[in-house]
Every structure is written in C-alpha cells, then in structure tokens.
Amino acid sequence: MQSWYDGLNKPKLTPPNKVFWPVWSTLYVLIAIALIVYFRTPVKPHATTVLVILAAHFLAGFSWTSIFFGKKKILAALIDLLFMDATLAAIIVFFANTNPLAAALLAPYFCWSLLATWLNFGIWRLNPGKR
C-alpha cells in the first residue's frame, strides 16, 4: 500500500528514505553536544532569551511531523520550517557569542534544516492538487 507521502511529487534531490534515520541520529548527537557545550559555558549572556528561542524551535520541530504527515498541510509545514530556520539561525548567533564550538556543532543541523525547507517548498510547488 502506498502512503500519502510516497504518492507526492518530490524535487529531484530528495534523499532516499533510508538516509533520514542515520542523518537524524547524527544530528541529534551533534545537537545534544552543542547544548551541553553551551550550557557548560560559565558565562551565558541572554540565557533566558536563548531558552525561549530553543523551546520555540524544538516545539516547531516536533510539530512539523504532525503538520506535514498527520494533517497533510504542506504549506503550513513549510511555514513551520521557515520559523525553525529563523529560530535556529538566532540560536547559532547566540551560541557563537557564548561558545563558538557550540555554534559550529549546529552547522550541519542548519544545513539539513535548509535542505528540508527547500524539499518542503518543492513538494508544495509540485503538488498543487494536494495543497
């Protein structure tokens, strides 16, 4: 049986499904290390702001799956990803000002997030009947 996602037209550079698990596993490790490095840094200017942005970012991240796969709202999922990109960029800037290593560890996640946004946009554009 074909799933809803399998039936969507996707951009040519869409990675095969088998790539997602190893990539996300690696990214979660890097994110965890980045958070540990950041929170172990003795002086953290704007720590409260960073916590709020982190919470908003991760809430949006956990919501994306439900929006895209559960509700099948491709445009809403794209907007969610754009919010995630913006909050992740802000997190990286705050981390860089506190501990550059913590920011650098988030670079692969930021690249993957931009790819995900591009893919989501492509799916939205290539599937006008499923918007």
N, C-alpha and C positions, 0 to 999 in steps of 0.2 A: 504494500500500500504506500502510495506516495504522500509525503507530508505537504503541508501548505508551503513551507519554505522550499522544498525540493521543486515545487511547481512554479516558483518565481523565476523570472528572467534576472540574471545576475551579470554584473560587469565582468569583463574578460579576465581581470586579475584576481578574481575571487579565489582565495586559497581553498584547497580541498578540505572537507570536514575533518579529516584525520589530523590536520595541522593545529586545529584550535586547542585541543587538550594540552599538548606539550607547550605551546606558546603561552597559554594562560597559566599553566603550572609554573613556568619560568618567571612570568611577570609577577605572579603573586609572591614568589620568593623575593624578587627584587623590591617590590613594594614594601614587604614586611621589613626587609633590611633597611630600606630608606627611612621607614618610620622609626625603627629602633635607633638608627644613627641620629635622626633629627631629635627625637625625644631624649636621647642621652647627652645631647649637646647642652652644656651648662647654661648658656645664655640664649634665650629664645625670644627675641623681640616679636611682638604681635602674636604671641602664642594663642591667645583666645580667638583672634581672627582666624588663625590657621586651623584651629579645632573646628570652628563653624564651617569654614570652607571645606575641610576634609569630610565632615559629616554630610554636607550637602552633596559633595562629589560622590561619595560612596552610596548614598541613598539613591541618587540618579543612576548610578551604575547598576545597582541591584534592581531598580525599576525598569531598566531598558529591556531586559529579557521578557518581563511580563507585558510591557507595552508592545514590543515587536512580535514576539511569538505567541503570547497569550491573547492579546486584544487585536493583533494583526493590524496595528495602526502604524504604518510605515513612516508617515510624515511626523507624527508625534514622537516616534522613536528617534528620528533624525534630529528633531529639536532637543530631545533629551541628550543626545550625543554632543550636539553643539554646546550645550550647557556644561557637559562633562569636560569637553576640550577647554573651555574658558576657565573652569574652576581648576583643572589640572595645570594649566599654564600659570595661574595665580599661585598654586601650591608650589610649583617649581621655583618661581621667583622668590617666594618667602623662604623656601628651603635653601636656595642659593645664598641668600643673605645671612643665613644662620650657619649652614654647613654645606659647602659645595658638593661634597660627596653624596649627601642625601639627595640633592637635586639631580646629580648625574645618574644616580641609580634609577631615577624616574624617567630618564630619556627614552629607553626602549618602550615603556608603557605609553608615553606621549606619542611616539611614532605609531604604535599599534592603534591607539585611540584615533589618530588622524586617518589611518587606513580604514578603520571601522566606520568612521563618519563618511568617508568617500564611498565605501561599499554601500552603506545605507542610502546615501544620496543616489547612487547608481540604481539600486533596487527600486527606489521611489520613482526615478525617471523612467526606468524600463518597464514598469508595471502600472501604466495609467488606469487600467481597469480594476486594480486591486487597491487603489488609494482610498 
